[in-house]
């Protein structure tokens, strides 16, 4: 029975990753940030019936004024589009124009910065669920520019979650597991059957490694428990690497040098060379769990007076030798955790380094290095060879509870909880 559950877990995780709805379609779009208003590190989560809003920021590096619009598409728990008409889950206008824009100033790079608050007054979602934010040009949905995930909670259940060390000796020092309890609040006893609930877990807001649980380990009366270690196990990773690019005039933390061209607007920023952390002593320090902040100490307005530069990453593998049959990627929230050629590193044989230059805006960045096998059936990216895994790493886990009664045409998000590991803190 445990083997069957494990196979189902792999299938569910594959289905979540296969959807991959978040993407940037147009290459001139940069620095997309979507977060709870006022806090760049907060996840894009809204509660139905509350006045909270999300902030959306992005830059168009072509620099010309354009008519950008957005809409919200309701999705199921696995991020497939729900088969419901828009007026069944949105009130007000279906599409909204982004009317707050400003051209960059005080910097060499010309771009147009766009920002808006979501939802607008007297409009927005009317039911809980997963929503895909779609931004497009000229009120034409076929001219898609980029997409981002939003979740809206219609709270009907209480969710309790705890991060624990695994029982399995093979994962005891490298992984973390969760135990989850779900108790309906606004529903009568036995109004929900176990088959009508799905629980999804994400680590550090990374949906490509999400776990979907479709059956509770234990359920009795009005309580559902999800504690099967095979279903709730996550590789712990390590604290994220970082660099401070809040200034282009002074070298911030972990910046090796800044080269400003005298003949063009190009600026090159070299981050200190990294090495593998596998097998090294674990060191706790506070990070942003992969996120980045658009900040600036050179100018007062970080979103419109932030400079862009080519940031050079370099990783020295053990012995300066290329990984056998593996690709290496640099990743973080700023890349959308995409494993594409834009973030794939190339190996310099002469220097024994993996290298990559990426166009980034001034700010404070968390990042890490992933490997992915190019052979065999296992294409799952991993921190195992570059960062290592240590059970005591501080991670943030989000737990989403979805409900779909018999005959319904879409999953509804009825519960949400967020918990940190932090065993020694």
MOMO-V936239 format. One record per pair of residues at least 6 apart in sequence whose C-alpha atoms are under 8 Angstrom apart, sorted by the first residue. I is the first residue (numbers start at 1). J is the second residue. D is the distance in whole Angstrom. If there is no record, write none. Layout:
# MOMO-V936239
I:J:D, I:J:D
This chain:
# MOMO-V936239
2:230:8, 5:230:8, 5:231:8, 6:230:6, 6:231:7, 9:211:7, 9:212:7, 9:213:7, 9:231:6, 12:211:7, 12:212:6, 13:208:8, 13:209:7, 13:210:6, 13:211:5, 13:212:6, 15:78:7, 16:78:5, 16:79:7, 16:207:7, 16:208:7, 16:209:8, 16:210:7, 17:207:7, 17:208:5, 17:209:7, 17:210:8, 19:78:7, 19:79:6, 19:80:7, 20:208:7, 21:79:7, 21:132:8, 21:147:7, 21:148:7, 21:149:8, 22:146:7, 22:147:5, 22:148:5, 22:149:7, 22:336:7, 23:146:6, 23:147:6, 23:148:7, 23:336:7, 23:338:8, 24:145:6, 24:146:4, 24:147:7, 25:144:7, 25:145:5, 25:146:5, 26:145:5, 26:146:7, 28:60:6, 28:61:5, 28:62:6, 29:58:7, 29:59:6, 29:60:5, 29:61:6, 29:145:8, 30:58:6, 30:59:5, 30:60:7, 30:61:7, 30:360:8, 31:57:7, 31:58:5, 31:59:6, 31:334:7, 31:360:7, 31:361:7, 32:56:7, 32:57:6, 32:58:4, 32:59:7, 32:334:8, 33:40:8, 33:55:8, 33:56:6, 33:57:5, 33:58:6, 34:40:8, 34:43:8, 34:44:6, 34:54:7, 34:55:6, 34:56:5, 34:57:7, 34:148:8, 35:41:7, 35:42:6, 35:43:5, 35:44:5, 35:54:5, 35:55:5, 35:56:7, 36:42:5, 36:43:6, 36:44:5, 36:45:7, 36:52:8, 36:53:6, 36:54:4, 36:55:6, 37:52:8, 37:53:6, 37:54:5, 37:55:5, 37:117:8, 38:55:8, 40:292:8, 40:293:6, 41:288:7, 41:291:7, 41:292:8, 41:293:8, 43:205:8, 44:54:6, 44:149:8, 44:150:5, 44:151:7, 45:54:8, 45:150:6, 45:151:5, 45:152:6, 45:153:7, 46:52:6, 46:53:7, 46:54:8, 46:150:8, 46:151:6, 46:152:5, 46:153:6, 47:128:8, 47:152:5, 47:153:5, 47:154:6, 47:155:7, 48:125:8, 48:126:7, 48:127:7, 48:128:7, 48:152:6, 48:153:6, 48:154:5, 48:155:8, 53:117:6, 53:118:5, 53:119:6, 54:117:6, 54:118:5, 54:119:7, 55:115:7, 55:116:6, 55:117:5, 55:118:6, 56:115:5, 56:116:5, 56:117:6, 56:118:7, 57:113:7, 57:114:6, 57:115:4, 57:116:7, 58:113:6, 58:114:6, 58:115:7, 59:111:6, 59:112:6, 59:113:4, 59:114:6, 60:111:6, 60:112:5, 60:113:6, 60:114:8, 61:110:7, 61:111:4, 61:112:7, 62:110:8, 62:111:6, 62:112:8, 63:103:7, 63:110:6, 63:111:4, 63:112:5, 64:111:8, 64:112:7, 65:112:7, 66:137:7, 66:138:8, 67:97:7, 67:98:7, 67:137:6, 67:138:5, 67:139:8, 68:97:6, 68:98:6, 68:135:7, 68:136:6, 68:137:5, 68:138:6, 68:139:7, 69:95:6, 69:96:5, 69:97:4, 69:98:6, 69:135:6, 69:136:5, 69:137:6, 69:138:7, 69:139:6, 70:95:6, 70:96:5, 70:97:7, 70:98:7, 70:133:7, 70:134:5, 70:135:4, 70:136:6, 71:94:6, 71:95:5, 71:96:7, 71:133:6, 71:134:5, 71:135:7, 72:94:8, 72:125:8, 72:131:6, 72:132:6, 72:133:5, 72:134:6, 73:81:7, 73:86:7, 73:131:5, 73:132:5, 73:133:7, 73:134:7, 74:81:6, 74:82:6, 74:84:8, 74:86:8, 74:89:7, 74:129:7, 74:130:6, 74:131:5, 74:132:6, 75:81:4, 75:82:5, 75:129:7, 75:130:5, 75:131:6, 75:132:7, 75:410:7, 75:411:8, 76:82:6, 76:129:7, 76:130:6, 76:410:6, 76:411:5, 76:412:8, 77:129:8, 77:130:7, 77:198:8, 77:200:8, 77:402:7, 77:411:6, 79:130:7, 82:409:7, 82:410:5, 82:411:8, 83:409:6, 83:410:7, 84:409:7, 84:410:8, 86:94:7, 87:94:8, 88:126:8, 89:125:6, 89:126:5, 89:127:6, 90:123:7, 90:124:5, 90:125:5, 90:126:6, 90:127:8, 91:122:7, 91:123:5, 91:124:6, 91:125:6, 91:126:7, 92:122:6, 92:123:4, 92:124:7, 93:123:6, 95:139:7, 97:139:8, 98:114:7, 98:115:7, 98:116:6, 99:114:8, 99:115:8, 99:116:7, 100:114:6, 100:115:6, 100:116:6, 101:112:7, 101:113:5, 101:114:4, 101:115:6, 102:112:6, 102:113:5, 102:114:7, 102:304:7, 103:110:7, 103:111:6, 103:112:4, 103:113:6, 103:304:7, 104:110:6, 104:111:6, 104:112:6, 104:113:7, 104:304:5, 104:305:6, 104:306:8, 105:304:6, 105:305:5, 106:299:8, 106:305:6, 107:305:6, 107:306:7, 107:307:6, 108:265:6, 108:307:7, 109:265:7, 109:307:6, 109:308:6, 112:304:8, 113:303:7, 113:304:6, 118:124:8, 119:125:8, 125:152:8, 127:152:8, 127:154:7, 127:412:7, 128:151:8, 128:152:5, 128:153:5, 128:154:5, 128:412:5, 128:413:5, 128:414:7, 129:151:6, 129:152:5, 129:153:6, 129:154:8, 129:402:8, 129:411:7, 129:412:5, 129:413:4, 129:414:8, 130:149:7, 130:150:6, 130:151:5, 130:152:6, 130:412:8, 130:413:7, 131:149:6, 131:150:5, 131:151:6, 131:152:7, 132:147:7, 132:148:6, 132:149:5, 132:150:6, 133:147:5, 133:148:5, 133:149:6, 133:150:7, 134:144:7, 134:145:8, 134:146:6, 134:147:5, 134:148:7, 135:144:6, 135:145:6, 135:146:6, 135:147:6, 136:142:8, 136:143:5, 136:144:4, 136:145:5, 136:146:7, 137:143:5, 137:144:7, 137:145:7, 151:413:8, 152:413:7, 153:413:5, 153:414:6, 153:415:6, 153:416:7, 154:412:8, 154:413:6, 154:414:5, 154:415:7, 155:413:8, 155:414:5, 155:415:5, 155:416:8, 156:184:6, 156:185:6, 156:186:5, 156:187:7, 156:414:5, 156:415:6, 157:182:7, 157:183:5, 157:184:4, 157:185:5, 157:186:7, 157:414:6, 157:415:5, 158:182:6, 158:183:5, 158:184:6, 158:185:6, 158:415:6, 158:416:8, 159:180:7, 159:181:6, 159:182:5, 159:183:7, 159:399:8, 159:415:6, 159:416:6, 159:417:6, 160:180:6, 160:181:5, 160:182:7, 160:417:7, 161:178:7, 161:179:6, 161:180:4, 161:181:6, 161:399:8, 161:417:7, 161:418:8, 161:419:7, 162:178:6, 162:179:5, 162:180:7, 162:419:7, 162:421:8, 163:176:7, 163:177:6, 163:178:5, 163:179:7, 163:419:8, 163:420:7, 163:421:5, 164:176:6, 164:177:5, 164:178:6, 164:179:8, 164:421:8, 165:172:6, 165:173:8, 165:175:7, 165:176:5, 165:177:6, 165:391:7, 166:172:5, 166:175:7, 166:176:6, 166:177:6, 166:229:7, 166:233:8, 167:229:8, 172:391:7, 173:389:8, 173:390:6, 173:391:5, 174:235:6, 174:236:6, 174:237:8, 174:389:5, 174:390:5, 174:391:5, 175:233:7, 175:234:6, 175:235:4, 175:236:5, 175:237:8, 175:389:7, 175:390:7, 175:391:5, 176:233:6, 176:234:5, 176:235:6, 176:236:6, 176:391:6, 177:229:6, 177:232:5, 177:233:4, 177:234:6, 178:227:7, 178:229:8, 178:232:5, 178:233:7, 179:225:7, 179:226:6, 179:227:4, 179:228:8, 179:232:7, 180:225:6, 180:226:5, 180:227:6, 181:223:7, 181:224:6, 181:225:5, 181:226:6, 182:223:6, 182:224:5, 182:225:6, 183:222:6, 183:223:5, 183:224:7, 184:222:6, 184:223:7, 189:221:7, 189:222:6, 190:221:7, 190:222:6, 192:405:8, 194:214:8, 194:215:6, 194:216:7, 194:219:8, 194:224:8, 195:214:7, 195:215:7, 196:403:6, 196:404:5, 196:405:6, 196:406:7, 197:214:7, 197:215:8, 197:401:7, 197:402:6, 197:403:5, 197:404:7, 198:212:7, 198:213:6, 198:214:5, 198:215:7, 198:401:6, 198:402:5, 198:403:7, 199:212:6, 199:213:5, 199:214:6, 199:399:7, 199:400:6, 199:401:5, 199:402:6, 200:210:7, 200:211:5, 200:212:4, 200:213:6, 200:399:6, 200:400:5, 200:401:7, 201:210:6, 201:211:5, 201:212:7, 201:232:8, 201:397:7, 201:398:6, 201:399:5, 201:400:6, 202:209:7, 202:210:5, 202:211:7, 202:397:6, 202:398:5, 202:399:7, 203:209:7, 203:210:7, 203:234:8, 203:395:7, 203:396:6, 203:397:5, 203:398:7, 204:289:6, 204:290:7, 204:395:6, 204:396:5, 204:397:6, 204:398:8, 205:396:8, 205:397:7, 205:398:7, 206:337:7, 211:231:7, 211:232:7, 213:226:8, 213:231:7, 215:226:8, 216:224:6, 216:225:6, 216:226:5, 216:227:8, 217:224:8, 217:225:6, 217:226:5, 217:227:6, 217:228:6, 218:224:6, 218:225:5, 218:226:7, 219:225:6, 235:389:6, 235:391:8, 236:389:5, 236:390:6, 236:391:5, 236:392:8, 236:393:6, 236:395:7, 237:383:6, 237:384:7, 237:387:7, 237:388:6, 237:389:4, 237:390:6, 237:391:8, 237:393:7, 238:282:8, 238:387:6, 238:388:7, 238:389:6, 238:390:6, 238:393:6, 238:394:8, 239:283:8, 239:284:7, 239:285:7, 239:286:8, 239:287:7, 239:289:7, 239:393:6, 239:394:7, 240:287:6, 240:288:8, 240:289:6, 240:290:6, 240:366:6, 240:367:6, 240:368:6, 241:366:6, 241:367:5, 241:368:6, 242:254:7, 242:287:8, 242:364:8, 242:365:5, 242:366:4, 242:367:6, 243:252:7, 243:253:6, 243:254:5, 243:255:7, 243:271:7, 243:364:6, 243:365:6, 243:366:7, 244:252:5, 244:253:5, 244:254:7, 244:255:7, 244:363:7, 244:364:5, 244:365:6, 245:251:8, 245:252:6, 245:253:8, 245:255:8, 245:362:5, 245:363:5, 245:364:6, 245:365:8, 246:252:7, 246:295:6, 246:296:5, 246:297:6, 246:298:7, 246:362:5, 246:363:5, 246:364:6, 247:296:6, 247:297:6, 247:298:6, 247:362:7, 247:363:8, 248:258:7, 248:298:7, 248:307:8, 248:362:8, 249:298:8, 251:257:7, 251:258:7, 254:271:6, 254:272:6, 255:269:7, 255:270:6, 255:271:5, 255:272:6, 256:269:8, 256:270:5, 256:271:5, 256:272:5, 257:269:6, 257:270:5, 257:271:7, 258:267:7, 258:268:6, 258:269:5, 258:270:6, 259:267:6, 259:268:5, 259:269:6, 260:266:7, 260:267:5, 260:268:6, 261:267:6, 266:309:7, 266:310:8, 267:308:7, 267:309:5, 267:310:6, 268:309:6, 268:310:5, 268:311:6, 268:312:7, 269:309:7, 269:310:6, 269:311:5, 269:312:6, 270:311:6, 270:312:5, 270:313:7, 271:311:7, 271:312:6, 271:313:6, 271:314:7, 272:313:8, 272:314:7, 273:313:7, 273:314:5, 273:315:6, 273:316:7, 274:314:6, 274:315:5, 274:316:6, 275:315:6, 275:316:5, 275:317:6, 275:318:8, 275:386:8, 276:315:8, 276:316:7, 276:317:6, 276:318:7, 276:385:7, 276:386:5, 276:387:6, 277:386:6, 277:387:5, 277:388:6, 278:384:7, 278:385:6, 278:386:6, 278:387:6, 278:388:4, 278:389:8, 279:388:7, 282:390:7, 284:393:7, 284:394:8, 287:366:7, 288:366:7, 289:366:7, 289:395:7, 289:396:7, 290:332:5, 290:333:6, 290:365:8, 290:366:5, 290:367:6, 290:368:8, 291:332:6, 291:333:5, 291:334:7, 291:365:7, 291:366:6, 291:367:8, 292:332:8, 292:333:7, 292:334:6, 292:363:7, 292:364:6, 292:365:4, 292:366:6, 293:363:5, 293:364:5, 293:365:7, 294:302:6, 294:303:7, 294:361:7, 294:362:6, 294:363:4, 294:364:7, 295:302:5, 295:303:8, 295:306:8, 295:362:6, 295:363:4, 295:364:7, 296:302:5, 296:305:8, 296:306:6, 296:362:6, 296:363:6, 299:305:6, 299:306:7, 302:362:8, 306:361:6, 306:362:5, 307:361:6, 307:362:6, 308:359:7, 308:360:6, 308:361:4, 308:362:6, 309:359:6, 309:360:6, 309:361:6, 309:362:8, 310:357:6, 310:358:5, 310:359:5, 310:360:6, 311:357:5, 311:358:5, 311:359:6, 311:360:7, 312:355:7, 312:356:6, 312:357:4, 312:358:7, 313:330:8, 313:355:6, 313:356:5, 313:357:6, 314:353:6, 314:354:5, 314:355:5, 314:356:7, 315:353:6, 315:354:5, 315:355:7, 316:352:6, 316:353:5, 316:354:6, 317:323:8, 317:352:8, 317:353:7, 317:354:8, 317:386:8, 319:352:8, 320:351:8, 320:352:4, 320:353:6, 321:352:6, 322:347:7, 322:352:8, 325:373:6, 325:374:6, 325:375:6, 326:371:6, 326:372:5, 326:373:4, 326:374:6, 327:344:7, 327:345:8, 327:371:5, 327:372:5, 327:373:6, 327:374:7, 328:344:6, 328:345:6, 328:346:8, 328:354:8, 328:369:7, 328:370:6, 328:371:5, 328:372:7, 329:339:7, 329:343:6, 329:344:4, 329:345:6, 329:369:6, 329:370:5, 329:371:6, 330:343:6, 330:344:7, 330:345:7, 330:367:7, 330:368:6, 330:369:5, 330:370:6, 331:337:6, 331:338:7, 331:339:8, 331:343:7, 331:367:6, 331:368:5, 331:369:6, 331:370:7, 332:366:6, 332:367:5, 332:368:7, 333:366:8, 333:367:8, 335:343:8, 342:358:8, 343:356:7, 343:358:7, 344:356:7, 345:354:6, 345:355:5, 345:356:5, 346:354:5, 346:355:5, 346:356:7, 347:353:6, 347:354:4, 347:355:6, 348:354:6, 348:355:7, 368:387:7, 369:383:7, 369:386:6, 369:387:7, 370:381:6, 370:382:5, 370:383:5, 370:385:8, 370:386:7, 371:381:6, 371:382:5, 371:383:7, 371:384:8, 371:385:7, 371:386:7, 372:379:6, 372:380:6, 372:381:5, 372:382:6, 373:379:6, 373:380:8, 373:381:8, 383:389:7, 392:421:8, 392:422:7, 392:423:6, 392:424:7, 393:421:7, 393:422:7, 394:420:7, 394:421:5, 394:422:5, 394:423:8, 395:420:6, 395:421:5, 395:422:7, 396:418:7, 396:419:6, 396:420:4, 396:421:7, 397:418:6, 397:419:5, 397:420:6, 397:421:8, 398:416:7, 398:417:6, 398:418:4, 398:419:7, 399:415:8, 399:416:6, 399:417:5, 399:418:6, 400:413:7, 400:414:8, 400:415:6, 400:416:5, 400:417:7, 401:413:6, 401:414:6, 401:415:5, 401:416:6, 402:411:6, 402:412:5, 402:413:4, 402:414:6, 402:415:7, 403:411:6, 403:412:5, 403:413:6, 403:414:7, 404:410:7, 404:411:5, 404:412:6
